[in-house]
Amino acid sequence: MIMTSTGPAIVVDRLRKRYGAFTAVDDISFTVEQGEVFAFLGPNGAGKSTTAEVIETIRAPTSGTVTVLGMDVGKRKAQVVRRIGVLPQNFSSFDRITVRESLQYYARVFGCDADIDALMDLTNLRDRSAARFNTLSGGLKQRLGIAVALVNDPEILFLDEPTTGLDPQARRQVWDVLKGLKDRGKTVFLTTHYMEEAELLADTVAIISRGRIVAIDSPVRLTEAHADQMRLTLKSIDAAAADLLRNLGFAPVPVGEGGLCVPVETPDDVRRILDEIAASGLALGGVDVRKPNLEEVFLKLTAAKPATDVGDHAR
């Protein structure tokens, strides 16, 4: 019987990975707690896939240590592999076998006595159990890939860009599956390019750039710490509005055809501006309020020089 670890799910301590003279991962440290969804974000070539592959025991580190469920990945690879599940990018199965047959096949490969019906229920595939792989949509194939990664009932699930290329509806169906995994206490290590995905699903987000961790925290705290102000856009606004806003202490910037963009601090600022415009009788064609988000943080931090102080989750 496998004993469940009581410590962190993953501990990465001063990990470095070099390929000749090129340093892909440069002295990074972080911790993933059990039961959380940990989103690992970074531009192409930033080092996120290399980091994930070291944790998954696929690659050996150049230096530093990585432990999974308390086990060193370099010394206890066989034990680690039995307790993790991995969904690679572009998951594929045999074209002419069904969903049920795919799960039965991989269960035999992994030597698992898997509950196939329960896996199909978890990933909302029961009604497609007799469908061949080559007839499945992209979203259904990804959900089958998640089910395959779960056949050994892993404690940690690694998902590499699980919704890339999917339409919005299929992407949300996969998100529902991932929320269900978290509800069941699984630890999920997610690499993604979709900021909305990370904001919706992740407890913790780590951003890597040029091989270094540049920020790590919850999505909300990252946005509060690094994003710029809210932006209120006034569309087709009367030209006299610019002077009114400056008199109120704001700094409007002309945008588009007859519009103004106004940086604001709080929703109360938005209400104050709109009340003053209404009281002044100025014409206003429309309003758009854009709050700071994780995408803004990501673009800001990955365009800058990597930092060394990355917050509470770093070790």
N, C-alpha and C positions, 0 to 999 in steps of 0.2 A: 504494500500500500504506500502511495506517495504521500509524504508528510507536507503539509502546507506551511510555507515560510511565514513568519510573523513580522519580518522586517520589510524594508522597501522592496518593490518588485524589481527595480533596476537601479544600480549605482554605477555611474560612469565617473572615473576618477583620473583626471589628467591624461585623457586618451589622446594619443597622437598616431596618425597613420600617414606614412610616406610611401611614395612610389618613385624610387630613385631620388632625384633632387627635388621632386614636387611634393609638397606637404598638402595632403587633401584634408586632413583633420588636425588641428593645431592646438593641443593641450586643452581639451574641453572637459568640463565636469558638470554633471547634473544628476538629479535623483528623480525617479518615477515612483510614486507611491502606489501601493496595491489598490485596485478598484477604481483608479482614475483613468480618464481619457487624456493622454498626453499627445499634443499635436506638435510635430517637428516641421518647421517651415524654413524654407530657404530658396534662393534662386537656383537655377540649374547650375551644377558644378560647385555648389557651396559646401558640399561635404555631408549632406543629410543621408544620402543613400549609403555612402561608405560607413557612416556611423551606425546606421541600422544594421548593415551586414556584419559589422563586428559584434554587435549585441546578439545577433541571430546565430553567431558562431560560423558564419560563412567566410569571413576574413579574419586574419590574425592581426592584432594591433602591433604597431611598431614599438610603442611604449605606453605605459599607463595600465590601469586595470579596469575590467568590467565584470560586475557580478549580476547574475540574474537569479532571483529568489534565493539569494545568499550563496550562490555557486559561481566560482570563477569560470568564465566562458572558455578560457584557454586550457584549464585543467579538468573540467568536468563537462565536456561538450556533449557526450552521449546523454547524460542526465538532464542537461538544459534542453536539448532538442525534444525530449519526451514531454516537456512541460510548457512548450510554446507552440503557437500556430502561426503560420505565415501565409499571407495572401500577396503574391508578387504582382507587379504591374502586368497587365494584359494576360490575366489568367485564362487558361485554355484547358479543355478536356478532349476526349475522343469524340469526333463529330457524330458518330452514329449510335452512341449509347445514350440511354435516358438519364434524367436527373437522378432517379433512384439508383440506377446501375453505376453512375459515376461515384456516388457516395459509398456504395457497397465496395466498389473497386478500391477507392482510396483508403477505406477502413481496413481492407485486407493488406494493402501495401504498408500501412502504418501499424499493423498488428493490433487493431483496436476492435473492441466489441461495442461499436457505436449504435446508438438508438437513431436509426435513419429517419423514422417518422418524426421524432422530436426535433431533429436538425432541420427537416423540411418545414415544420411548423414554426420554428424560431426564425427562419429566413423567408417565411411566407411563400414557400415553393410547393406545398402539398398538392395544389391543384394542377401543377405542371410536372408531377412526378414521372409521368410516362412520356414526356416530351423529350425528343432527342436534342443533344447539345447544339447541333447546327441549326436548329429551328428557334433557339432562344434569342430574345433581344439582348442588347448590351447590358441593360440593368439586371435581367434575370441571370445572365452569365456571371456577373459580379456577385450576386446574391448566392449563386451556387458556389463560387469561389470562397466566399466567407464560410459557407456550410462545410466545405472541404477542409478549410483551415481549422474547423472546430471538431473534426471527427475524433481527435484524441483528447477532447475535453481539456484544452490547454488553460493554464492560469493567465497567460499573457498572449494577446493576439497582436501580431504586427501586420498592419495594412499599408501597402505602398500605393498611394494615389488611387484609392478604391473607386472613385467616381469620375475619373478622367474620361472625357468623351461621351458621358451620358447626358441625355436630355434632362431638363429641370425636374420633370416628374419622376424619372427613374432615379435621379440623384436623391430626391427626398425619400423615396422608398428604401434606398440603401441606408440613409440616415436613420430611418425608423428602426432598421435592423440593428444598427450600431447603438442606438439608445437602449434597445432591449438587452444588448450584451452588457452594457454598463449596469442596468437594473439587476442583472444576474451576478454582479460582482466581478466581472472580468476586467482585467487591466488591458487597455487598448493603447498601443503605440502607433500613432497615425502620422504618416507623411502625406502632405497635401499641398496643392497650389491654390486651393479655393479658400479664401479668407472667411467667407460666410460659413463654410463647413467647420472651420476651426472655432469661430465665434460661437456657433450653435452647439457643438459637441464637446469641446475641450474644457477640462478643468484647469489645465496648465498648458501654456504655449511657450515653446522655445524657438527662437529665431537664430539661424546660423547663417553667417556670411563670410566668405573667404576662409572657411575652415574654423572660424571662431564663433562662439556663442555671443551674440550681441545683446540679447534680452531674454528674460525668462520670468514669467509670472502668469496670473490668470488673465484671460482676454480683457476683462473690465479694467484691471489695474494697469495693464500695459497701455490701454487706450488713454486712461486718465493721466499716466505719467509721460507719454510720448507724443500723443496726437495734438494737433493744433486746435484752435477754437472752433466752435460751431459756426456755420456760415449761413446767413439769411440772404436769399436772393429775392429781390423785388423786381418783378418783370413789368416792362412797359410802364415804368413809374414816371410821374410828372417830374420835369427837370428841377423844380424847386425843392424836391425831396432831399437832394444832396446837402443843401444848406441846413435844412431842418435836422437831418441826422447828425451833421457836424456840431450843431448847437446843442444836441443831446449828449455829445461826448463820444460819438462813434466815428469810424473812419471808413466811409463808403468808397467802393472802387467801381467805376463804370464797367459793365460787362454786357456783351451782346448788343442788341438794338434797343437802346433806351432803358437798360436794366442797371441795377446796382447790387453789388455783393457787399454784405456788411458782416464783418467778424463780430460775434457776440459771445458772451460768457455763459449765459444761463437762459432757460426758457422765459424767465421774467423779462429779460432784455427784449426778446422777440415780442412779447405781449405789449411791452411799453412802446416799442417802435410802431407796431400796428395800430395801437390806440391813438398815438400822436398823428399818424397819417390819416386815420379816419376823422379825427377831430379837426384836422386842417382842411379836409375836403379835397385832398389830392387824389388824382386818378391813379389807380393801381390795377395792372392787368393780371397779376398772379403772384403767388408766393411759393418759395421752396426753401425748406430748412434741411440742411445737411449736417448730421451729427458726425463727430469724429468716429472712425471705425478702425478695425484691425488692419485693413488694407492700407490705410494712410500710414499707420505705424510701420508696417512692413516695408513700404516703399521708402520711408524716411530713414529707417535704420539700415537697410541693406544698401543704400546709396552712400552711407557714411563709413568712416573708418571704424573697424570693429572695436568694441569696448572690452574692458577686462572685468568690470564690476557688474555682475549679472543678477544679483538679488538672492532671495531666500532659498530658492530651489537649487541653486548651485552649491557645489561642495568644494 
